[in-house]
């Protein structure tokens, strides 16, 4: 044994300690599905920054996923006709429905709308803080999807398909552009739901495994537990960084020799890159994840971390800002409670209070730091809700609903598309989920038709054979 070297640790011990820390987030996620770990065709890092196809308008994405389907009719698409015809039978033929039990007449919104900013965009009283940023929003009122149930609709929002396992939009962006920080995963998913698609929401599928998302907790894990992770478990206990580095170098020499004997093995290459990323995270990611210690009291109050009602989503939004300003390419935050077939007035009001202040703070903070201009902030659920009642709520509705985008080269203070007078069908500038994906890629400098990966004898892409860039929303 070389006395000048630190005391080595065993391969098994190094692996155990790495997975036990926050660095294990990168390791565990990247090794989660062994059969999918296929590395790039050369030893060079597949996560190195790459040249885009086009001049990019945005460099990074924050997706604020409103899981469950917020009602467009009660948030960003006011319909006076529903108020005048409240309680009357729907005067249109109903499309395929998810659950027609409990259906009633047309249902007016229990919330009032006001116009905000110079743009005059109408926004519900649910979002008084977001409304202050109306002139930064591009509200898309003509979204269309194919999934009636949560599983299919969520899968389509994230992967472009309702019934296959395909790479997620974050994985495609990471594959196309690489990452700007080699010490962090380029695609991070904060508190994702583990149902209605689960890990497929951030999977790399047949893309190389290094492009899949790294989850931080799940929607069922308390934020207080996640906040402890960077502080208490970042470093491997009882092992110095020098010992870890020494063990990792030894492991890499063994793996390289193994690879030479068996020619190039993509799976092994991905494993080695995963170990190295896990180590780099332990040595460089601590401060980034330590929101409580690294942010000022003023900033934490801005995001609502000092209030119980806004603490959870405020922490997600503040962490998202810290991640994108440190080079993470794609970050997803999740709010998991918008599925209201009954008690819509009470529950939508509760949800608005929990997400409104944090989202407004995120927009304000990004803008103040000069980040909003090249960061795409996307607010979206998997579908909207019906204009007619289901009990005292609304059913699933993919035929015309609203999302919004801010920053990153989109036209601010702009309304794109429209639904009919009842909010049932998209009738103007209809935007399918495939078109949304094509537009997001375009804003990131990627041609959705050119961003392909050959698998099983054919070239695949996020938009499959569909997708049209919505050029009207480009600034």
C-alpha angles and dihedrals in degrees: 000000000000106000091204091062122082116254106283124231126215123264090245093050093048091051092047094050094045094053090047094062135062087266085066088069088074093039098045094045094048092047095041097105108031095188090059097051101110115152130208119281095258136046090247113108110273088206095062113121112273133202113259122231092238138023101283122229092190134034101192143020134222111191115196101199114202097196118204099038119277114223111258088201091061099040119031109353113063117195116194089185090067089057094049093045098038111155095012120124113266107267093212135072111265117239122219108310133209098218117355093184114117095018117161138168131304112307124214119215115266088212130077123232129216133184116245138196129356088303092060093219110175112234130177124251085247089082111040092151097046087047089066086066095050091123090059095052131093103200114201109201098175106065117149130187138172103229122094096180125059095247095056095039095048091047091051093048091054104031107018094242133084101206112023135072105249134155116281123244091253091054091050092051092048090048091050100043110017119215135291096219118053091191094063134050110262093223120046128177116199118210097338121188114254095211134064091046099343113191091004087077089072101020124131089210106183094355115098111289094242089073098061120107125264111227121215106206121310135267088267095056116095114244090229089063092050091049090059093054099077092046103041105028108029096104125049107256116246094006125099122220088247091056092048092049091048092050092046092051090050092049091050092052090053092047093047091052089048090050093050091053091052100034117244114337113194094199092054091047089054090050092053092048089049093053090049093049090049090054093047090051091055092051099040113021103064100095093043093059095039097090096160096056101033102047126073122247088245092057093045090051090049090059093042098249089141093060125072094219094056102026099097101048091034090060090050093050094046092048089049090055091049091049097050093046087055095054105270106149102206128021127179125197120190134210106186110195115074101109102110115165086158137019090029095157094055098038099043088050090053092049093049091056091051098051107024100078096042093049093048089049091052092053092046094046095047091048093049091051094048091246102112093072091067101024120087111217111193124189111193146144125200093258142336133252134265122266090228126069128263103193098310094328138054134262129234115290126186098163098087128352143141139260131159137218128197134188126357099092100311122134107265124221090019136134116210122196131345143231124224122275091278096045091242106118131025104243105168128052091348110208117200120198088255089058090049090053092047089051095048091051091047092053088051090053096258126127104223091210093051098043097089139147124202113232133155092000100308140077113253128197136181093253094042104204095334140070136099123201111242096228094178090073094054114108 
